[in-house]
Amino acid sequence: MEKVISGGEADTTNNRMELKAVIEGLRTLTKKCVVEIYSDSAYVVNAVNNGWIKSWAVRGWENVKNPDLWYALSNLLACHDVRFVKVKGHSDDKINNRCDEIARKESQAVKES
């Protein structure tokens, strides 16, 4: 079964939308879960896997782009056992291609509204 959660915003960036995708996905969970997140976003995956998000939190999110979203993600990560897996974008990964298709549709819908 597939459950699609999607959305978009005007005047935003890819980085913000990559973060929002993870945040909104985790927000749908109603109890503590073990989660694997597959993403082609080096921005998100590296920030978590390399511990950058923890050091940013210690520094109070100073000099970090998108601190509101990193703060929200940090709080959600504390609620779940989350593992991030980096996938190569545009490499014929079936699931990643599906996500790209959904993102393109959302982007177009925002442009048309």
HUCORPE-V764622 format. One record per backbone hydrogen bond with DSSP energy under -0.5 kcal/mol. CO is the residue of the C=O (numbers start at 1). NH is the residue of the N-H. E is the energy in kcal/mol with one decimal. If there is no record, write none. Layout:
[[CO,NH,E] [CO,NH,E]]
This chain:
[[3,5,-0.5] [4,6,-0.5] [13,17,-2.1] [14,18,-2.6] [15,19,-2.1] [16,20,-2.9] [17,21,-2.1] [18,22,-1.4] [19,23,-2.6] [20,24,-3.2] [21,25,-1.9] [22,26,-2.4] [23,27,-2.3] [24,28,-0.8] [25,28,-0.8] [26,29,-1.4] [33,35,-0.6] [33,81,-2.6] [35,37,-0.5] [35,83,-2.7] [36,38,-0.6] [37,39,-0.5] [37,85,-3.1] [39,87,-2.5] [40,42,-1.0] [41,45,-2.7] [42,46,-2.3] [43,47,-1.0] [44,48,-1.7] [45,49,-3.1] [46,50,-2.4] [46,52,-0.6] [47,53,-2.5] [48,51,-1.4] [51,55,-1.7] [52,56,-2.7] [53,57,-1.9] [54,58,-2.0] [55,59,-1.7] [56,61,-3.3] [57,60,-1.6] [59,62,-0.8] [61,64,-1.1] [64,67,-0.7] [66,69,-0.6] [66,70,-2.2] [67,71,-2.5] [68,72,-1.8] [69,73,-2.8] [70,74,-2.7] [71,75,-2.1] [72,76,-1.9] [73,77,-2.7] [74,78,-1.3] [76,79,-1.1] [76,80,-0.7] [77,80,-0.6] [80,82,-0.9] [81,35,-2.9] [83,37,-2.9] [85,39,-2.5] [88,91,-0.6] [92,94,-0.7] [93,97,-3.0] [94,98,-1.8] [95,99,-2.3] [96,100,-2.4] [97,101,-2.2] [98,102,-2.2] [99,103,-2.6] [100,104,-2.6] [101,105,-2.0] [102,106,-2.3] [103,107,-2.6] [104,108,-2.4] [105,109,-2.3] [106,110,-2.2] [107,111,-2.1] [108,112,-2.0] [109,113,-0.9] [110,113,-0.6]]
